[in-house]
Amino acid sequence: MVEWKRKQKKEMFHMATVVIPWYAAIIGLLFAIFLILRKMNPVYSLFLGAIVGCLIGGASLSDTVNILISGTQSIMGTAIRVLAAGMLAGVMMESGAAESIAQAIVSKLGANKAILSLALSTMVITAVGVFIPVAVLIVAPIALSVGKQTGISKLALLTALSGGGKAGNIISPNPNTIAAANGFKLDLSSVMIAGFIPAVFGLITAVVIAGLIKKKGAMVQDSDIGKEEKKELLPLSKALIAPVLSIVLLLINPIGTMLHIQLLADIKVDAMYILPFASIVGTIAMGRAHQIREYSKAGIYRVTDTVLILIGAGAIAGLISVSDLSKQVVHLISITGISGTFLAPISGILMGLAVGSTSTAVILATGSFGHAILATGTSSVAAAVMVHTGATVIDSVPQGNYFHITANSMHMSIKERMKVIPYEMCIGGVMTIVATILYGFILK
């Protein structure tokens, strides 16, 4: 046993002395992105990219294995919290709570404020823990029905839904927010709160743009709506219990700190146990305690792909961590005279374009450029929000699942769906600009 521990320490020390050239790390990352774009499984693509980068950089086979293992171990905290978030998502989706919230918002605001109600519905559903593609799927049938009655085009409807979803996604306990928080060693609640102002601007932008194009593009047809199934919805009071409880508990520490209430400030809450706890309490309050097993099973199914991608991204992070890429990036920024603040949003934008997924983009951006971003003097909170909002700018590209899921939900052809992308970019761009100005310069 003693000999084994001695061997492990020796291997770790040797690995710490391995330095991969920056160009090898970039080649590994680009190779992984190339494979993803070629529709290869993202997890294997990331692993292969990390292996190629290590070997090109001169690491031995043994060193390569150690680097990948070290990298994947570094993201286990994030992976566990994503699994916890899956339980809340399962409860919200399978119980019908998310649909009840959407229906309540649309009914309350009425047809005169149809675009606002649809965008707000998707924002709220995403903000309380439902994944953005699922949120759009939930609200899409309502949107099509409202669009048919009010004469709003499908182009405008999806712009409202997607824009609202993007706004909610940066203030939610979803995998992307968890990845941004853990990537910069922050509490989840801190990132959620910091994203609120950019999210409000994102919602406003979505409503304004959708209003301007509401007569542009194909209109909703009778065939798009189909037969409406009448089903009993949960009372809003019950549907809100799980998400409201989870958000209130997550905010205990920051509220205590802000109000100087030491008792609350000293309570260290974590999404790891808060989200499952709120999910169980909410399910019992709905009178569906016997379905907890079913909801949790559905939730873990929803986050499995994300957790696996996290592990793959950890491998790339391991490669980057033993390379001198961060130093080279900081040096390049210093000699060009460009503010290092811009590295955070740019890394999020580029990764979003590459992989077509907000959560994967945040994982890759924080793992690959996190150290370089902080080395420019950017604070952790500012870095997290700027990377996070940046990842929403061009994340709805055809190589991602979100593009196709939303197209199918709105009965749009690929050509029609492509027309929505520029408007989605505007919404994500506004959120990124607001976050960069606010946290990169004003509150720096």
C-alpha positions in Angstrom: 0.0 0.0 0.0 2.8 2.4 1.0 4.6 1.5 -2.3 1.5 2.2 -4.3 1.0 5.6 -2.7 4.7 6.4 -3.3 4.2 5.5 -7.0 1.1 7.7 -7.3 2.9 10.7 -5.8 5.8 10.1 -8.2 3.4 10.0 -11.2 1.6 13.2 -10.1 4.9 15.0 -9.7 6.0 13.9 -13.1 2.8 15.0 -14.7 3.1 18.4 -13.0 6.4 18.9 -14.8 4.9 18.1 -18.2 4.3 21.3 -20.3 2.4 21.0 -23.5 3.2 23.7 -26.2 0.3 26.1 -26.8 0.0 25.1 -30.4 -0.6 21.4 -29.5 -3.4 22.4 -27.1 -5.0 24.5 -29.9 -4.7 21.6 -32.4 -6.3 19.2 -29.9 -9.2 21.6 -29.3 -9.7 22.3 -33.0 -9.6 18.6 -33.8 -12.3 17.9 -31.2 -14.5 20.7 -32.7 -13.9 19.3 -36.2 -15.1 15.9 -35.1 -18.2 17.4 -33.4 -19.0 19.3 -36.6 -18.6 16.0 -38.5 -21.4 14.6 -36.3 -19.2 12.3 -34.3 -20.3 11.7 -30.7 -19.2 14.9 -28.7 -17.8 12.9 -25.8 -15.5 10.8 -28.0 -14.6 13.8 -30.0 -13.4 15.7 -26.9 -11.4 12.7 -25.7 -9.8 12.2 -29.0 -8.9 15.9 -29.3 -7.3 15.8 -25.8 -5.3 12.7 -26.7 -4.1 14.1 -30.0 -3.1 17.4 -28.3 -1.1 15.6 -25.7 0.7 13.3 -28.1 1.5 16.2 -30.5 2.8 18.1 -27.5 5.3 15.5 -26.7 3.6 13.8 -23.8 4.2 10.0 -23.4 1.3 7.6 -23.4 1.5 7.3 -19.6 1.5 11.1 -19.2 -1.5 11.4 -21.6 -3.5 9.0 -19.5 -2.7 10.9 -16.3 -3.5 14.3 -17.9 -6.9 13.1 -19.1 -7.8 11.5 -15.7 -6.7 14.6 -13.8 -8.9 16.7 -16.1 -12.0 14.6 -15.8 -11.6 14.5 -12.0 -11.6 18.3 -12.0 -15.2 18.5 -13.3 -16.8 15.9 -11.0 -18.2 18.6 -8.7 -20.0 20.2 -11.7 -21.3 16.8 -12.9 -22.8 16.0 -9.5 -24.6 19.4 -9.4 -25.9 18.9 -13.0 -27.4 15.5 -11.9 -29.1 17.3 -9.0 -30.5 19.9 -11.4 -31.9 17.0 -13.5 -34.3 16.0 -10.7 -35.9 19.5 -10.6 -36.2 19.4 -14.4 -37.8 16.0 -14.3 -40.4 17.2 -11.8 -41.2 20.3 -13.7 -41.6 18.6 -17.0 -43.2 15.3 -16.1 -45.7 16.7 -13.6 -47.0 19.3 -16.0 -46.0 22.1 -13.6 -44.0 23.9 -16.4 -47.0 23.8 -18.7 -49.3 25.2 -16.0 -47.0 28.1 -15.5 -46.9 28.9 -19.2 -50.7 28.7 -19.5 -51.2 31.0 -16.5 -48.9 33.7 -17.9 -50.5 33.6 -21.4 -54.0 33.7 -19.9 -53.2 36.6 -17.6 -51.6 38.8 -20.2 -54.1 38.0 -22.9 -54.0 38.2 -26.7 -53.1 41.9 -26.8 -49.7 41.1 -25.3 -49.3 37.8 -27.0 -45.6 38.2 -27.9 -44.7 39.4 -24.4 -46.6 36.5 -22.7 -45.0 33.9 -24.9 -41.4 35.2 -24.4 -42.0 35.7 -20.7 -43.5 32.2 -20.4 -40.4 30.6 -21.9 -38.1 32.8 -19.8 -39.8 31.8 -16.6 -40.0 28.1 -17.4 -36.3 28.0 -18.3 -35.4 30.2 -15.3 -37.0 27.7 -12.9 -34.9 24.8 -14.1 -36.4 23.4 -17.3 -33.8 23.0 -20.2 -34.3 25.5 -23.0 -35.2 23.0 -25.8 -37.8 21.5 -23.5 -39.2 24.9 -22.5 -39.7 25.8 -26.2 -41.3 22.4 -26.8 -43.7 23.1 -23.9 -44.7 26.6 -25.0 -44.7 25.9 -28.8 -48.3 24.5 -29.0 -49.6 27.4 -27.0 -47.6 29.8 -29.3 -49.0 28.3 -32.5 -52.5 28.5 -31.2 -52.1 32.2 -30.2 -50.3 32.9 -33.5 -53.2 31.5 -35.5 -55.7 33.7 -33.6 -53.7 36.9 -33.6 -52.0 36.6 -37.1 -48.4 36.4 -35.8 -45.9 34.6 -38.1 -44.0 31.5 -37.0 -40.8 33.5 -37.5 -41.8 36.0 -34.9 -43.2 33.3 -32.6 -40.0 31.3 -32.4 -38.0 34.5 -32.0 -40.0 35.3 -29.0 -39.8 31.8 -27.6 -36.1 31.4 -28.2 -35.2 34.9 -27.0 -37.2 34.4 -23.8 -35.6 31.0 -23.3 -32.1 32.5 -23.8 -32.9 35.2 -21.2 -34.1 32.6 -18.7 -31.2 30.3 -19.4 -28.6 32.6 -17.9 -30.4 33.0 -14.6 -31.5 29.4 -14.1 -30.1 26.4 -12.1 -29.5 24.7 -15.4 -26.3 22.8 -16.5 -24.8 25.9 -18.3 -25.2 28.1 -15.2 -23.7 25.4 -13.0 -20.8 25.0 -15.4 -20.2 28.8 -15.4 -20.3 28.9 -11.6 -18.0 25.9 -11.0 -15.7 26.9 -13.8 -14.8 30.1 -11.9 -15.3 28.7 -8.4 -18.5 30.6 -7.6 -21.8 29.9 -5.9 -24.5 29.1 -8.3 -26.7 31.8 -6.8 -24.1 34.4 -7.5 -24.0 33.7 -11.2 -27.9 33.5 -11.4 -28.2 36.9 -9.7 -25.4 38.5 -11.8 -27.2 37.4 -15.0 -30.5 39.0 -14.1 -30.0 42.5 -15.7 -28.6 41.1 -19.0 -31.6 38.7 -19.0 -34.1 41.5 -18.7 -32.4 43.3 -21.6 -32.6 40.0 -23.5 -36.3 39.6 -22.9 -37.0 43.2 -23.9 -35.0 42.7 -27.1 -36.8 39.5 -28.0 -40.2 41.2 -27.5 -39.2 44.2 -29.6 -37.7 42.2 -32.5 -40.6 39.7 -32.5 -43.1 42.6 -32.6 -41.3 44.2 -35.6 -41.3 41.0 -37.6 -44.7 39.6 -36.6 -46.1 39.8 -40.2 -42.9 38.5 -41.8 -42.5 34.9 -42.9 -44.9 32.0 -43.0 -48.1 32.3 -41.0 -49.5 29.6 -38.8 -51.7 27.1 -40.6 -54.5 24.9 -39.3 -52.3 21.8 -40.0 -49.6 23.3 -37.6 -52.0 23.3 -34.7 -53.6 19.8 -34.9 -56.1 18.6 -32.4 -55.8 20.1 -28.9 -55.9 17.6 -26.2 -57.8 18.7 -23.2 -56.0 17.8 -20.0 -56.2 18.8 -16.4 -53.4 21.2 -15.5 -51.9 21.6 -12.0 -53.1 24.6 -10.0 -50.5 27.4 -10.3 -50.0 27.5 -6.6 -48.8 23.8 -6.6 -46.8 24.1 -9.8 -44.7 27.0 -8.3 -43.8 25.2 -5.1 -40.7 23.3 -6.3 -39.1 26.1 -8.4 -39.8 28.9 -5.9 -38.5 26.8 -2.9 -35.3 25.9 -4.8 -34.6 29.6 -5.8 -35.4 30.9 -2.3 -33.1 28.4 -0.7 -30.3 29.1 -3.2 -30.6 32.8 -2.4 -30.4 32.4 1.4 -26.6 33.1 1.5 -26.5 36.1 -0.9 -29.6 37.7 0.7 -28.0 37.3 4.2 -24.8 38.9 3.0 -26.6 41.8 1.3 -28.8 42.5 4.3 -26.0 41.9 6.8 -27.9 39.1 8.5 -25.0 37.0 9.8 -27.2 33.9 10.6 -28.2 33.7 6.9 -24.8 34.7 5.6 -23.2 31.8 7.4 -25.5 29.2 5.9 -23.6 27.6 3.0 -26.2 26.3 0.5 -25.4 24.2 -2.5 -27.4 23.1 -5.6 -26.1 19.6 -4.9 -28.7 19.1 -2.2 -31.0 22.1 -2.5 -32.4 21.1 -5.9 -33.3 17.5 -5.1 -34.7 18.6 -1.7 -37.0 21.2 -3.4 -38.0 18.7 -6.0 -39.1 16.1 -3.4 -41.0 18.7 -1.3 -42.7 20.1 -4.5 -43.7 16.6 -5.6 -45.2 15.8 -2.2 -47.1 19.1 -2.2 -48.6 18.3 -5.6 -50.0 15.1 -4.1 -47.8 13.0 -6.3 -45.3 11.5 -3.9 -45.8 8.1 -5.5 -44.3 9.5 -8.7 -41.0 10.8 -7.4 -39.2 7.7 -8.8 -40.7 8.3 -12.2 -39.9 12.0 -12.2 -36.3 11.5 -11.0 -35.8 8.8 -13.7 -37.0 11.2 -16.4 -34.7 13.9 -15.0 -31.6 11.9 -15.0 -32.3 10.8 -18.5 -32.4 14.5 -19.6 -29.0 15.3 -18.1 -27.1 12.2 -19.0 -25.8 13.6 -22.3 -24.7 16.8 -20.5 -22.8 14.9 -17.8 -21.0 12.8 -20.4 -20.0 15.9 -22.4 -18.8 17.4 -19.1 -16.4 14.4 -18.7 -15.2 14.9 -22.3 -14.7 18.6 -21.7 -12.7 17.7 -18.5 -10.3 15.8 -20.7 -9.7 18.9 -22.9 -9.4 21.0 -19.7 -6.7 18.7 -18.5 -4.8 19.2 -21.8 -5.2 23.0 -21.5 -4.2 23.1 -17.8 -0.7 21.5 -18.6 -0.1 23.7 -21.6 1.3 27.2 -21.8 -1.8 28.4 -23.8 -3.1 30.7 -21.0 0.3 32.5 -20.8 0.4 32.9 -24.5 -3.1 34.3 -24.7 -2.4 36.8 -22.0 0.8 37.8 -23.7 -1.0 38.2 -27.0 -3.6 40.4 -25.4 -1.0 42.6 -23.7 1.0 43.3 -26.9 -2.1 44.0 -29.0 -3.4 46.5 -26.5 -6.9 45.0 -26.5 -8.6 44.9 -23.1 -8.4 41.4 -21.6 -12.0 41.8 -20.6 -13.1 40.9 -24.1 -11.5 37.4 -23.9 -14.4 36.2 -21.8 -17.3 37.0 -24.1 -15.3 36.1 -27.2 -14.4 32.7 -25.9 -18.1 32.0 -25.1 -19.2 33.2 -28.6 -16.6 31.1 -30.4 -17.4 27.9 -28.5 -21.1 28.4 -28.9 -20.6 28.7 -32.7 -18.4 25.6 -32.7 -20.6 23.2 -30.8 -24.1 24.6 -31.1 -24.9 24.2 -27.4 -24.9 26.8 -24.6 -24.0 24.3 -21.9 -21.2 22.7 -23.9 -19.9 26.1 -25.0 -19.7 27.3 -21.4 -17.9 24.0 -20.3 -15.3 24.3 -23.1 -14.8 28.1 -22.7 -14.3 27.9 -18.9 -12.1 24.8 -19.2 -10.0 26.1 -22.1 -9.7 29.8 -21.3 -10.7 30.2 -17.7 -7.2 30.7 -16.4 -6.3 33.1 -19.2 -9.4 35.2 -18.6 -8.7 35.5 -14.8 -5.0 36.2 -15.6 -6.1 39.4 -17.4 -7.4 40.8 -14.1 -11.1 40.0 -14.8 -13.1 39.1 -11.6 -14.6 35.6 -11.3 -18.2 36.9 -11.4 -17.6 39.1 -14.4 -15.8 36.3 -16.2 -18.7 33.8 -15.5 -21.4 36.2 -16.7 -19.6 37.3 -19.8 -18.7 33.8 -20.9 -22.2 32.7 -20.1 -23.9 35.4 -22.1 -21.4 35.1 -24.9 -22.3 31.4 -25.3 -25.9 32.4 -26.1 -25.0 34.5 -29.2 -24.5 31.9 -31.9 -25.5 28.6 -30.1 -28.6 27.9 -32.2 -26.6 26.8 -35.3 -27.6 23.6 -37.4 -24.9 21.4 -35.9 -26.7 21.6 -32.5 -29.8 19.7 -31.3 -31.5 23.0 -30.3 -31.8 24.1 -33.9 -33.7 20.9 -35.0 -35.8 20.5 -31.8 -37.2 24.1 -32.1 -37.7 23.7 -35.9 -39.8 20.6 -35.4 -41.8 22.1 -32.5 -42.8 25.0 -34.7 -43.3 22.9 -37.9 -40.7 24.9 -39.7 -38.5 23.8 -42.6 -34.7 24.1 -42.3 -34.8 27.1 -44.5 -37.4 28.8 -42.4 -35.5 27.9 -39.2 -32.3 29.4 -40.6 -34.1 32.8 -40.9 -34.5 32.9 -37.1 -30.8 32.7 -36.3 -29.9 36.4 -37.1 -32.6 37.5 -34.6 -31.4 35.0 -32.0 -27.9 36.4 -32.5 -29.2 40.0 -31.8 -30.8 38.9 -28.6 -27.8 37.0 -27.4 -25.6 39.9 -28.6 -27.5 42.5 -26.6 -27.2 40.3 -23.4 -23.5 39.9 -24.0 -22.9 43.6 -24.6 -24.9 44.5 -21.5 -22.9 42.0 -19.4 -19.6 43.2 -20.8 -20.3 46.9 -20.1 -21.8 46.2 -16.7 -19.3 43.7 -15.3 -16.3 44.2 -17.5 -16.1 48.0 -17.1 -18.6 49.6 -14.8 -18.5 47.2 -11.9 -15.0 45.9 -12.6 
